[in-house]
């Protein structure tokens, strides 16, 4: 029943779903960086307690790594792949890439490089 979907429509759908998933992963792996960027760009002060700095970010990261394979499965179902083998192939690739991004790359990038990137994008106006 998914064979009748136009390829352009399918690729657009996949791109939109994966962009939302990437935003979700970025927000839940680096919430303090996102909050600091929003407070700096919107010109308001956001008070974050020390407990949040120390424990809550680690708990969010652990929660995300446990939930992410299930979220990837849901997004693969929304993409409506033509075959089951294609569905499983994409699901395993996406789970690996998103877990790699959420556990290794985003925490490694940290506040300074994202803040520098955001500052460069804001001053480019």
Buried (B, 14 or more C-beta within 10 A) or exposed (E): EEEEBEEEEBEEBBEEBBEEBEEBBBBBBBBBBBBBBEBBEEEEEEEEEEEBEEEBBEEBBEEBBEEBBEBBBEBBEEBBBBEEEEBEEBBEEBBEBBBEBBBEEBBEBEEEEBBEEBEEEEEEE
